[in-house]
């Protein structure tokens, strides 16, 4: 039975794109989907035959005249989101991990909501390194014992987060929660990453690893014309939010200029600084298609953003991660731990270090073998399909509660 899904996502590509991937799969199955995210993705959402609703956008980082903290913004946005929930009348609200407002609004409107984590699950586990430290999971009992020494500090931090969330809940009239990481649904949390990257931890009963949710904007340039030749192809896929001076891209171009490889690099619309030399074995594009290029790559050099890492591994390409911030260090550590690539510390990102990392990955077949195993997982267990299956199972009782006539009337109302 067809259902209605409201998918609310933070506007950065690493959060908006997985939401669009999930919505597209649900829409292909005949469901009605509304994506609430930043206006910059409106045309893309509409192109995928989904409804679009603009998400409230606030500046929450310190700066002149910017008084909102993240939870103050969430309280205000929750109030602005409630009318959307009443009007669209969803059976289930899917809430991105950074979109607390939508979960508050859904709870206030007494609608079931589930969480979408478009990367690794960030909840702590005793004996594992704190999330985003960039440390690899321990492989022995001794290692777990050593990491337990920092557990009190980790849990003190997550309890502070719970108290801040409960403060926001109180301001909108909701009762406090006892659970830490209360912003994640205990009904269901979809963890959109590869199971191989979560193999070191025990997944909570309320969380389901689905596989990554991959969506790509239409490429503005044809990436099929990589530098000619038969040498291994290396793709440079930098972050869309970090490294504005293209330090990683510049280091890769210089480091691989004399190597027996071909280099295809993306600038993501940010031009290279003046004076940067593009060697003969390289080509630089604004927006190449990763989906068309990555299956032909011997390695992908990136900052370690989860979306890029997931897309590369799904294509069977090992990765070289130089984490520049956020959760990139965690992604890089898990990839190295799984044997599907290497982690290059940001402070050591120089032409010589990139050259050595590429030689290591391209020259050792164990990395490509592990990446192929990730690709096999993506083929046999597509993330969007798995996530949609889980949501349909959850949504069936709620969707069935409406009569066919009522749903038909509502559909006409929302179309007009």
C-alpha positions as CSV (number, residue, x, y, z in Angstrom):
1,X,0.0,0.0,0.0
2,X,1.3,3.5,-0.9
3,X,2.4,5.6,2.0
4,X,3.6,9.2,2.6
5,X,7.2,9.9,3.8
6,X,8.5,13.2,4.9
7,X,12.3,13.1,4.7
8,X,14.0,16.0,6.5
9,X,17.8,16.5,5.9
10,X,20.5,18.9,6.7
11,X,21.6,20.8,3.6
12,X,25.3,19.8,3.3
13,X,25.7,17.3,0.4
14,X,26.8,14.6,2.8
15,X,23.3,14.7,4.3
16,X,21.1,16.0,1.6
17,X,22.3,13.5,-1.1
18,X,21.6,10.3,1.0
19,X,18.1,11.7,1.8
20,X,17.5,12.2,-1.9
21,X,18.7,8.7,-2.7
22,X,16.3,7.2,-0.1
23,X,13.4,9.4,-1.4
24,X,14.0,8.4,-5.0
25,X,13.8,4.7,-4.1
26,X,10.6,5.2,-2.1
27,X,9.2,7.3,-5.0
28,X,10.1,4.6,-7.5
29,X,8.0,2.2,-5.4
30,X,4.9,4.3,-5.7
31,X,5.1,6.2,-2.4
32,X,4.6,9.9,-2.1
33,X,7.7,11.6,-0.8
34,X,8.4,15.1,0.4
35,X,12.0,16.2,0.9
36,X,12.6,19.0,3.4
37,X,16.1,20.5,3.0
38,X,17.9,23.6,1.9
39,X,16.7,25.5,-1.2
40,X,19.9,24.9,-3.1
41,X,18.7,21.3,-3.8
42,X,15.1,22.2,-4.8
43,X,15.6,21.6,-8.5
44,X,17.3,18.3,-7.9
45,X,14.5,17.1,-5.7
46,X,11.8,18.1,-8.2
47,X,13.8,16.4,-11.0
48,X,13.4,13.2,-9.1
49,X,9.6,13.6,-9.0
50,X,9.4,14.4,-5.3
51,X,7.8,17.2,-3.5
52,X,10.1,19.8,-2.0
53,X,9.8,21.8,1.2
54,X,12.4,24.4,2.2
55,X,14.0,23.8,5.5
56,X,14.5,26.6,8.0
57,X,18.1,27.8,7.6
58,X,19.9,29.6,10.5
59,X,23.5,30.6,11.2
60,X,24.5,28.7,14.3
61,X,28.2,29.2,14.5
62,X,29.7,32.1,16.5
63,X,29.9,35.4,14.6
64,X,28.7,39.0,14.7
65,X,25.0,39.1,15.2
66,X,24.6,35.3,15.1
67,X,23.1,34.5,18.5
68,X,21.6,31.1,17.8
69,X,23.1,28.0,19.3
70,X,22.3,24.7,17.5
71,X,19.5,23.8,19.9
72,X,18.1,27.3,19.9
73,X,17.8,27.0,16.1
74,X,16.2,23.6,16.5
75,X,13.5,24.9,18.8
76,X,12.6,27.7,16.3
77,X,12.8,25.4,13.3
78,X,10.6,22.8,15.1
79,X,7.8,25.4,15.4
80,X,8.2,26.3,11.7
81,X,8.1,22.6,10.7
82,X,4.9,21.6,12.4
83,X,2.6,23.2,9.7
84,X,4.5,21.1,7.1
85,X,3.8,17.9,8.9
86,X,0.1,18.8,9.4
87,X,-0.3,19.7,5.7
88,X,1.7,16.8,4.1
89,X,0.2,14.4,6.7
90,X,3.1,11.8,6.5
91,X,2.8,8.2,7.7
92,X,6.4,8.4,8.9
93,X,8.9,11.2,9.2
94,X,12.5,10.3,8.4
95,X,14.9,12.6,10.2
96,X,18.6,13.2,9.3
97,X,20.9,12.9,12.4
98,X,21.6,16.7,12.2
99,X,17.9,17.7,11.8
100,X,16.7,17.7,15.4
101,X,13.9,20.1,14.6
102,X,12.0,17.6,12.4
103,X,12.0,15.0,15.2
104,X,10.7,17.5,17.7
105,X,8.0,18.6,15.3
106,X,7.0,15.0,14.5
107,X,6.8,14.1,18.2
108,X,4.7,17.2,18.9
109,X,2.4,16.2,16.0
110,X,2.2,12.6,17.3
111,X,3.7,11.2,14.1
112,X,6.1,8.2,14.1
113,X,9.7,9.2,13.2
114,X,12.9,7.4,12.4
115,X,16.4,8.5,12.2
116,X,18.7,8.5,9.2
117,X,22.5,8.4,9.9
118,X,24.2,9.0,6.5
119,X,27.6,7.8,7.8
120,X,29.0,5.7,10.7
121,X,27.0,5.5,13.9
122,X,28.5,8.0,16.3
123,X,27.3,6.5,19.5
124,X,30.0,5.5,21.9
125,X,30.8,1.9,22.8
126,X,33.0,0.8,25.7
127,X,36.5,-0.2,24.6
128,X,36.4,1.6,21.3
129,X,38.1,5.0,20.5
130,X,35.8,8.0,20.9
131,X,34.1,8.9,17.6
132,X,36.1,11.2,15.2
133,X,39.4,10.8,16.9
134,X,40.8,9.1,13.8
135,X,42.1,6.1,15.8
136,X,41.5,2.7,14.4
137,X,39.4,0.2,16.4
138,X,41.5,-2.1,18.6
139,X,42.0,-5.6,17.4
140,X,42.8,-7.2,20.8
141,X,41.3,-7.4,24.3
142,X,44.3,-5.5,25.6
143,X,43.5,-2.6,23.1
144,X,39.9,-2.5,24.2
145,X,41.0,-2.4,27.9
146,X,43.3,0.5,27.2
147,X,40.5,2.5,25.4
148,X,38.1,1.9,28.3
149,X,40.3,4.3,30.3
150,X,38.8,7.2,28.3
151,X,35.2,6.0,28.5
152,X,34.3,8.3,31.5
153,X,35.3,11.4,29.5
154,X,33.3,10.2,26.5
155,X,30.2,9.5,28.5
156,X,30.4,12.8,30.3
157,X,30.3,14.5,26.9
158,X,27.3,12.6,25.6
159,X,25.4,13.2,28.8
160,X,26.0,16.9,28.3
161,X,24.5,16.5,24.9
162,X,21.5,14.8,26.3
163,X,21.0,17.6,28.8
164,X,21.1,20.2,26.0
165,X,18.6,18.2,24.0
166,X,16.3,18.0,27.0
167,X,16.5,21.7,27.4
168,X,15.3,22.1,23.8
169,X,12.5,19.5,24.4
170,X,11.4,21.4,27.5
171,X,11.1,24.7,25.5
172,X,8.8,23.1,23.0
173,X,6.7,21.3,25.6
174,X,8.1,17.7,25.4
175,X,9.2,15.6,28.4
176,X,12.9,14.8,29.0
177,X,14.6,11.7,27.7
178,X,16.8,9.4,29.8
179,X,18.7,8.0,26.9
180,X,21.9,9.6,25.6
181,X,21.9,10.4,21.9
182,X,18.2,10.9,22.3
183,X,18.2,12.6,18.9
184,X,18.3,9.1,17.4
185,X,15.1,7.3,17.2
186,X,14.7,4.2,19.4
187,X,11.9,3.1,17.1
188,X,14.4,2.8,14.2
189,X,17.7,4.3,13.2
190,X,18.9,3.7,9.6
191,X,22.7,3.6,9.5
192,X,23.6,4.2,5.9
193,X,27.1,2.8,5.7
194,X,28.9,-0.5,4.8
195,X,28.6,-3.2,7.4
196,X,32.3,-3.9,7.0
197,X,33.0,-0.4,8.4
198,X,30.9,-1.2,11.5
199,X,32.3,-4.7,12.1
200,X,34.2,-3.7,15.2
201,X,31.2,-2.6,17.2
202,X,28.0,-4.1,18.5
203,X,25.0,-2.4,16.8
204,X,22.1,-1.3,19.1
205,X,18.9,-3.3,18.7
206,X,17.2,-0.1,17.4
207,X,19.8,0.5,14.7
208,X,19.9,-1.1,11.2
209,X,22.9,-1.0,8.9
210,X,21.5,-0.6,5.4
211,X,24.5,0.1,3.2
212,X,25.3,3.5,1.9
213,X,22.7,5.8,0.2
214,X,24.4,7.1,-2.9
215,X,23.0,9.8,-5.1
216,X,24.8,12.0,-7.6
217,X,23.9,15.3,-9.3
218,X,24.0,15.3,-13.1
219,X,27.6,15.9,-14.1
220,X,28.3,19.2,-15.8
221,X,31.2,17.8,-17.7
222,X,31.9,14.4,-19.4
223,X,34.5,12.6,-17.3
224,X,35.0,10.0,-20.0
225,X,37.9,11.9,-21.5
226,X,40.5,11.2,-18.9
227,X,44.1,11.6,-19.9
228,X,44.8,9.1,-22.6
229,X,46.9,6.0,-22.0
230,X,46.7,2.6,-20.3
231,X,48.3,3.6,-17.0
232,X,46.3,3.2,-13.8
233,X,43.7,6.0,-13.3
234,X,43.8,8.0,-10.1
235,X,40.8,10.2,-9.3
236,X,41.2,13.2,-6.9
237,X,37.8,13.7,-5.3
238,X,38.1,16.6,-2.8
239,X,35.6,17.6,-0.2
240,X,32.9,20.1,-1.1
241,X,33.2,21.8,2.3
242,X,36.8,21.6,3.4
243,X,40.2,22.6,2.0
244,X,39.2,25.8,0.1
245,X,42.8,26.3,-1.1
246,X,42.9,22.8,-2.7
247,X,45.9,21.7,-0.7
248,X,45.2,18.0,-1.3
249,X,44.6,18.5,-5.0
250,X,47.7,20.5,-5.5
251,X,49.8,18.0,-3.6
252,X,48.4,15.2,-5.7
253,X,49.1,16.9,-9.0
254,X,52.6,17.7,-8.0
255,X,53.3,14.3,-6.4
256,X,52.1,12.3,-9.3
257,X,53.4,14.4,-12.1
258,X,56.2,11.9,-13.0
259,X,54.4,8.7,-11.9
260,X,53.2,6.1,-14.3
261,X,49.6,6.9,-13.7
262,X,46.8,9.1,-15.2
263,X,45.2,11.7,-12.9
264,X,41.6,13.0,-13.1
265,X,40.9,15.7,-10.6
266,X,37.7,17.5,-9.6
267,X,37.6,21.1,-8.3
268,X,33.9,21.1,-7.3
269,X,33.4,24.5,-8.9
270,X,36.2,26.1,-6.9
271,X,39.0,27.2,-9.2
272,X,42.6,26.3,-8.6
273,X,44.9,29.0,-7.2
274,X,46.8,31.0,-9.7
275,X,50.1,29.4,-10.8
276,X,49.1,25.8,-10.1
277,X,50.7,23.6,-12.8
278,X,48.6,20.8,-14.3
279,X,51.0,18.1,-15.5
280,X,50.7,16.3,-18.8
281,X,49.3,13.1,-17.2
282,X,46.5,14.9,-15.5
283,X,43.2,16.6,-16.3
284,X,41.2,18.9,-14.0
285,X,37.4,19.3,-14.3
286,X,34.9,21.2,-12.3
287,X,32.2,18.5,-11.9
288,X,33.1,15.1,-13.3
289,X,30.8,12.1,-12.8
290,X,32.1,9.9,-10.0
291,X,29.7,7.1,-10.9
292,X,31.1,6.9,-14.5
293,X,34.7,7.4,-13.4
294,X,35.2,5.5,-10.2
295,X,34.7,2.0,-11.6
296,X,37.7,2.5,-13.8
297,X,40.0,3.9,-11.0
298,X,42.9,2.1,-9.4
299,X,42.6,4.5,-6.5
300,X,40.6,7.5,-5.3
301,X,42.3,10.3,-3.4
302,X,39.9,12.2,-1.1
303,X,39.5,13.9,2.2
304,X,37.5,11.0,3.7
305,X,34.0,12.4,3.5
306,X,31.6,9.4,3.9
307,X,29.8,10.0,0.7
308,X,32.9,10.0,-1.4
309,X,34.4,7.0,0.4
310,X,31.2,5.0,0.1
311,X,30.8,5.8,-3.6
312,X,34.4,4.8,-4.3
313,X,34.2,1.5,-2.4
314,X,30.8,0.8,-4.0
315,X,32.6,1.1,-7.3
316,X,35.4,-1.2,-6.2
317,X,38.1,1.5,-6.0
318,X,40.4,1.6,-2.9
319,X,40.8,5.0,-1.3
320,X,43.5,7.3,0.1
321,X,42.0,9.5,2.8
322,X,43.6,12.7,4.0
323,X,41.0,13.8,6.6
324,X,40.6,17.6,6.9
325,X,38.0,17.8,9.6
326,X,34.7,16.6,11.0
327,X,34.1,12.9,10.9
328,X,36.7,12.4,8.1
329,X,39.3,11.0,10.5
330,X,36.9,8.3,11.7
331,X,36.0,7.3,8.1
332,X,39.7,7.2,7.2
333,X,40.5,5.0,10.2
334,X,37.7,2.6,9.5
335,X,38.7,2.3,5.9
336,X,42.3,1.6,6.8
337,X,41.2,-0.9,9.5
338,X,39.1,-2.7,6.9
339,X,42.0,-2.9,4.5
340,X,40.3,-1.0,1.7
341,X,42.6,2.0,1.7
342,X,45.1,4.0,3.7
343,X,44.9,7.1,5.9
344,X,47.2,10.0,5.3
345,X,47.3,12.5,8.2
346,X,46.4,16.0,7.1
347,X,49.5,17.5,8.6
348,X,51.6,15.2,6.3
349,X,49.7,16.0,3.1
350,X,52.6,16.8,0.8
351,X,53.5,15.8,-2.8
352,X,55.9,13.1,-1.5
353,X,53.5,11.6,0.9
354,X,50.6,11.4,-1.6
355,X,53.0,9.8,-4.1
356,X,54.1,7.1,-1.6
357,X,50.4,6.5,-0.6
358,X,49.4,6.1,-4.2
359,X,52.3,3.7,-4.9
360,X,51.3,1.6,-1.9
361,X,47.6,1.3,-2.8
362,X,48.1,0.8,-6.6
363,X,51.0,-1.6,-6.1
364,X,49.4,-3.9,-3.5
365,X,46.5,-6.0,-4.8
366,X,45.2,-6.5,-1.3
367,X,43.7,-3.1,-1.3
368,X,41.8,-3.6,-4.6
369,X,40.7,-7.0,-3.4
370,X,39.1,-5.6,-0.3
371,X,37.5,-2.8,-2.3
372,X,36.0,-5.3,-4.7
373,X,34.4,-7.0,-1.7
374,X,32.8,-3.7,-0.7
375,X,31.5,-3.4,-4.3
376,X,30.0,-6.9,-4.1
377,X,28.1,-5.9,-1.0
378,X,26.8,-2.8,-2.7
379,X,25.6,-4.9,-5.7
380,X,23.9,-7.6,-3.6
381,X,22.6,-5.4,-0.9
382,X,21.9,-1.9,-2.3
383,X,21.5,0.6,0.5
384,X,18.5,2.5,-0.8
385,X,16.6,-0.8,-1.5
386,X,17.4,-2.2,2.0
387,X,16.4,1.1,3.7
388,X,13.2,1.3,1.8
389,X,12.3,-2.3,2.7
390,X,12.8,-1.5,6.4
391,X,10.7,1.6,6.1
392,X,7.9,-0.1,4.3
393,X,7.7,-2.8,7.0
394,X,7.5,-0.1,9.6
395,X,5.1,2.1,7.7
396,X,2.6,-0.6,6.6
397,X,0.4,-0.5,9.8
398,X,0.2,3.4,9.6
399,X,-0.5,3.5,5.9
400,X,-3.2,0.9,6.3
401,X,-5.0,3.0,8.9
402,X,-6.4,5.3,6.2
403,X,-9.1,4.4,3.8
404,X,-8.4,4.4,0.1
405,X,-10.9,7.2,-0.5
406,X,-9.3,9.4,2.2
407,X,-5.8,8.9,0.7
408,X,-7.1,9.7,-2.8
409,X,-8.7,12.9,-1.6
410,X,-5.5,13.9,0.2
411,X,-3.3,13.1,-2.9
412,X,-5.4,15.4,-5.0
413,X,-5.2,18.2,-2.4
414,X,-1.4,18.0,-2.2
415,X,-0.9,17.8,-6.0
416,X,-2.9,21.0,-6.6
